[in-house]
Amino acid sequence: MKRLVTSVILLISFALSGTAVFADDAAVKEKFYNFDDMLIDGEFKTPQGMYENARDKAKFDRLLKLKKSFLPKIQETSQEEALDS
């Protein structure tokens, strides 16, 4: 019985190894990319310039007013029993 099992396993392994060798040659494909004809015109923008433009557009005055208006409510909630440890 052991000889039968080992012979079947060997036979299957030989059969599968032969198909794997042939499959590797057919599955390998080469791709060639040619970038010689491509020309890209444009300008580089430094990160420093992007940050300066973003800061000019941001307006925080309204947010500061909202923050000051919430201070009394924050003080009231800090004295709640649920927050006492």
N, CA and C atoms as a LAMMPS dump frame, in Angstrom:
ITEM: TIMESTEP
0
ITEM: NUMBER OF ATOMS
255
ITEM: BOX BOUNDS ff ff ff
-5.0000000000000000e+02 5.0000000000000000e+02
-5.0000000000000000e+02 5.0000000000000000e+02
-5.0000000000000000e+02 5.0000000000000000e+02
ITEM: ATOMS id mol type element x y z
1 1 1 N 0.813 -1.191 0
2 1 2 C 0 0 0
3 1 3 C 0.863 1.264 0
4 2 1 N 1.964 1.232 0.79
5 2 2 C 2.856 2.382 0.835
6 2 3 C 3.49 2.623 -0.524
7 3 1 N 3.851 1.541 -1.204
8 3 2 C 4.476 1.687 -2.52
9 3 3 C 3.501 2.309 -3.512
10 4 1 N 2.245 1.934 -3.414
11 4 2 C 1.236 2.473 -4.322
12 4 3 C 1.053 3.98 -4.096
13 5 1 N 0.978 4.384 -2.824
14 5 2 C 0.79 5.801 -2.502
15 5 3 C 2.002 6.614 -2.945
16 6 1 N 3.205 6.128 -2.656
17 6 2 C 4.402 6.869 -3.051
18 6 3 C 4.553 6.927 -4.562
19 7 1 N 4.202 5.85 -5.242
20 7 2 C 4.312 5.873 -6.702
21 7 3 C 3.297 6.832 -7.321
22 8 1 N 2.104 6.912 -6.747
23 8 2 C 1.098 7.856 -7.254
24 8 3 C 1.557 9.291 -7.006
25 9 1 N 2.104 9.541 -5.837
26 9 2 C 2.588 10.891 -5.516
27 9 3 C 3.732 11.277 -6.445
28 10 1 N 4.666 10.371 -6.682
29 10 2 C 5.774 10.654 -7.591
30 10 3 C 5.277 10.89 -9.014
31 11 1 N 4.346 10.084 -9.461
32 11 2 C 3.807 10.227 -10.806
33 11 3 C 3.113 11.582 -10.981
34 12 1 N 2.346 11.986 -9.982
35 12 2 C 1.656 13.284 -10.051
36 12 3 C 2.659 14.433 -10.024
37 13 1 N 3.679 14.322 -9.182
38 13 2 C 4.669 15.403 -9.097
39 13 3 C 5.453 15.537 -10.397
40 14 1 N 5.798 14.424 -11.037
41 14 2 C 6.493 14.493 -12.326
42 14 3 C 5.592 15.08 -13.406
43 15 1 N 4.337 14.726 -13.381
44 15 2 C 3.411 15.233 -14.397
45 15 3 C 3.214 16.739 -14.249
46 16 1 N 3.095 17.206 -13.011
47 16 2 C 2.883 18.633 -12.792
48 16 3 C 4.148 19.449 -13.019
49 17 1 N 5.297 18.886 -12.735
50 17 2 C 6.535 19.634 -12.939
51 17 3 C 6.815 19.833 -14.422
52 18 1 N 6.437 18.904 -15.246
53 18 2 C 6.641 19.051 -16.688
54 18 3 C 5.782 20.152 -17.269
55 19 1 N 4.557 20.281 -16.819
56 19 2 C 3.689 21.339 -17.331
57 19 3 C 4.106 22.698 -16.794
58 20 1 N 4.685 22.731 -15.603
59 20 2 C 5.123 23.999 -15.038
60 20 3 C 6.304 24.563 -15.813
61 21 1 N 7.183 23.714 -16.298
62 21 2 C 8.34 24.175 -17.063
63 21 3 C 7.888 24.815 -18.363
64 22 1 N 6.934 24.213 -19.032
65 22 2 C 6.458 24.754 -20.296
66 22 3 C 5.619 26.01 -20.088
67 23 1 N 4.934 26.116 -18.974
68 23 2 C 4.078 27.271 -18.713
69 23 3 C 4.899 28.527 -18.452
70 24 1 N 6.083 28.401 -17.852
71 24 2 C 6.905 29.566 -17.552
72 24 3 C 7.368 30.268 -18.821
73 25 1 N 7.738 29.516 -19.839
74 25 2 C 8.22 30.125 -21.07
75 25 3 C 7.107 30.877 -21.796
76 26 1 N 5.919 30.348 -21.79
77 26 2 C 4.816 30.977 -22.509
78 26 3 C 4.247 32.165 -21.739
79 27 1 N 4.335 32.149 -20.417
80 27 2 C 3.719 33.196 -19.609
81 27 3 C 4.562 34.467 -19.553
82 28 1 N 5.861 34.377 -19.798
83 28 2 C 6.735 35.536 -19.707
84 28 3 C 6.563 36.388 -20.958
85 29 1 N 6.175 37.644 -20.74
86 29 2 C 6.027 38.581 -21.845
87 29 3 C 6.875 39.801 -21.539
88 30 1 N 7.468 40.341 -22.566
89 30 2 C 8.274 41.536 -22.395
90 30 3 C 7.472 42.752 -22.8
91 31 1 N 7.659 43.813 -22.041
92 31 2 C 7.046 45.087 -22.39
93 31 3 C 8.155 46.106 -22.553
94 32 1 N 8.071 46.871 -23.607
95 32 2 C 9.077 47.89 -23.882
96 32 3 C 8.38 49.24 -23.945
97 33 1 N 8.834 50.161 -23.13
98 33 2 C 8.268 51.503 -23.112
99 33 3 C 9.296 52.464 -23.68
100 34 1 N 8.883 53.237 -24.668
101 34 2 C 9.77 54.196 -25.302
102 34 3 C 9.288 55.603 -24.96
103 35 1 N 10.095 56.334 -24.214
104 35 2 C 9.74 57.685 -23.806
105 35 3 C 10.509 58.744 -24.591
106 36 1 N 11.18 58.355 -25.647
107 36 2 C 11.983 59.304 -26.409
108 36 3 C 11.132 60.362 -27.106
109 37 1 N 9.971 60.017 -27.583
110 37 2 C 9.141 60.946 -28.342
111 37 3 C 8.244 61.81 -27.469
112 38 1 N 8.267 61.608 -26.172
113 38 2 C 7.388 62.368 -25.285
114 38 3 C 8.104 63.62 -24.799
115 39 1 N 7.428 64.742 -24.918
116 39 2 C 7.962 66.008 -24.447
117 39 3 C 6.904 66.665 -23.575
118 40 1 N 7.269 66.986 -22.373
119 40 2 C 6.324 67.58 -21.432
120 40 3 C 6.798 68.989 -21.119
121 41 1 N 5.959 69.967 -21.427
122 41 2 C 6.267 71.359 -21.104
123 41 3 C 5.455 71.761 -19.892
124 42 1 N 6.073 72.463 -19.001
125 42 2 C 5.341 72.906 -17.821
126 42 3 C 6.263 73.634 -16.87
127 43 1 N 5.68 74.116 -15.807
128 43 2 C 6.453 74.825 -14.801
129 43 3 C 6.4 74.056 -13.49
130 44 1 N 7.495 74.083 -12.802
131 44 2 C 7.53 73.493 -11.474
132 44 3 C 7.111 74.559 -10.477
133 45 1 N 6.241 74.179 -9.588
134 45 2 C 5.834 75.099 -8.535
135 45 3 C 6.385 74.564 -7.226
136 46 1 N 7.157 75.381 -6.564
137 46 2 C 7.787 74.927 -5.334
138 46 3 C 6.746 74.822 -4.227
139 47 1 N 6.959 73.979 -3.268
140 47 2 C 6.016 73.87 -2.149
141 47 3 C 5.878 75.18 -1.377
142 48 1 N 6.937 75.961 -1.317
143 48 2 C 6.873 77.226 -0.597
144 48 3 C 5.816 78.141 -1.212
145 49 1 N 5.759 78.208 -2.526
146 49 2 C 4.767 79.045 -3.199
147 49 3 C 3.356 78.559 -2.967
148 50 1 N 3.171 77.268 -2.904
149 50 2 C 1.834 76.734 -2.656
150 50 3 C 1.356 77.086 -1.254
151 51 1 N 2.258 77.024 -0.273
152 51 2 C 1.868 77.33 1.097
153 51 3 C 1.519 78.806 1.261
154 52 1 N 2.258 79.687 0.598
155 52 2 C 1.979 81.114 0.706
156 52 3 C 0.616 81.449 0.121
157 53 1 N 0.266 80.844 -1.009
158 53 2 C -1.042 81.101 -1.609
159 53 3 C -2.167 80.572 -0.73
160 54 1 N -1.961 79.463 -0.088
161 54 2 C -2.994 78.884 0.772
162 54 3 C -3.22 79.761 1.998
163 55 1 N -2.166 80.346 2.525
164 55 2 C -2.316 81.204 3.702
165 55 3 C -3.048 82.499 3.358
166 56 1 N -2.849 83.007 2.154
167 56 2 C -3.54 84.231 1.762
168 56 3 C -5.044 84.011 1.674
169 57 1 N -5.452 82.853 1.253
170 57 2 C -6.87 82.574 1.061
171 57 3 C -7.595 82.244 2.365
172 58 1 N -6.884 81.831 3.387
173 58 2 C -7.523 81.399 4.635
174 58 3 C -7.904 82.609 5.481
175 59 1 N -9.12 82.586 5.981
176 59 2 C -9.613 83.645 6.869
177 59 3 C -10.064 82.993 8.171
178 60 1 N -9.438 83.388 9.278
179 60 2 C -9.722 82.745 10.558
180 60 3 C -10.417 83.674 11.554
181 61 1 N -10.774 84.882 11.149
182 61 2 C -11.389 85.821 12.093
183 61 3 C -12.695 85.276 12.659
184 62 1 N -13.529 84.728 11.817
185 62 2 C -14.821 84.209 12.265
186 62 3 C -14.631 83.048 13.241
187 63 1 N -13.651 82.202 12.973
188 63 2 C -13.405 81.072 13.864
189 63 3 C -12.935 81.53 15.241
190 64 1 N -12.136 82.582 15.287
191 64 2 C -11.673 83.083 16.58
192 64 3 C -12.828 83.65 17.397
193 65 1 N -13.783 84.303 16.736
194 65 2 C -14.941 84.828 17.453
195 65 3 C -15.795 83.692 18.009
196 66 1 N -15.974 82.634 17.239
197 66 2 C -16.742 81.492 17.718
198 66 3 C -16.063 80.844 18.916
199 67 1 N -14.76 80.756 18.862
200 67 2 C -14.015 80.126 19.946
201 67 3 C -14.212 80.901 21.254
202 68 1 N -14.178 82.22 21.191
203 68 2 C -14.348 83.029 22.396
204 68 3 C -15.768 82.926 22.94
205 69 1 N -16.742 82.739 22.066
206 69 2 C -18.122 82.664 22.536
207 69 3 C -18.413 81.341 23.236
208 70 1 N -17.611 80.325 23.017
209 70 2 C -17.839 79.023 23.64
210 70 3 C -17.167 78.886 25.007
211 71 1 N -16.341 79.823 25.389
212 71 2 C -15.621 79.704 26.66
213 71 3 C -16.55 79.574 27.864
214 72 1 N -17.611 80.358 27.999
215 72 2 C -18.498 80.17 29.165
216 72 3 C -19.163 78.796 29.186
217 73 1 N -19.559 78.292 28.032
218 73 2 C -20.192 76.971 27.989
219 73 3 C -19.206 75.874 28.376
220 74 1 N -17.97 76.024 27.987
221 74 2 C -16.952 75.027 28.342
222 74 3 C -16.723 75.026 29.847
223 75 1 N -16.702 76.209 30.444
224 75 2 C -16.509 76.282 31.892
225 75 3 C -17.687 75.664 32.637
226 76 1 N -18.9 75.845 32.12
227 76 2 C -20.069 75.238 32.763
228 76 3 C -20.014 73.716 32.695
229 77 1 N -19.65 73.181 31.555
230 77 2 C -19.635 71.727 31.407
231 77 3 C -18.478 71.088 32.158
232 78 1 N -17.425 71.841 32.436
233 78 2 C -16.308 71.255 33.174
234 78 3 C -16.674 70.983 34.628
235 79 1 N -17.741 71.603 35.106
236 79 2 C -18.153 71.411 36.492
237 79 3 C -19.236 70.344 36.635
238 80 1 N -19.57 69.628 35.579
239 80 2 C -20.595 68.59 35.649
240 80 3 C -20.085 67.384 36.435
241 81 1 N -21.017 66.645 37.027
242 81 2 C -20.662 65.493 37.854
243 81 3 C -20.066 64.353 37.027
244 82 1 N -20.466 64.235 35.792
245 82 2 C -19.976 63.14 34.954
246 82 3 C -18.477 63.249 34.708
247 83 1 N -17.944 64.461 34.774
248 83 2 C -16.52 64.654 34.527
249 83 3 C -15.674 64.506 35.777
250 84 1 N -16.291 64.468 36.939
251 84 2 C -15.536 64.281 38.182
252 84 3 C -15.066 62.837 38.272
253 85 1 N -13.851 62.667 38.687
254 85 2 C -13.335 61.291 38.781
255 85 3 C -13.194 60.837 40.206
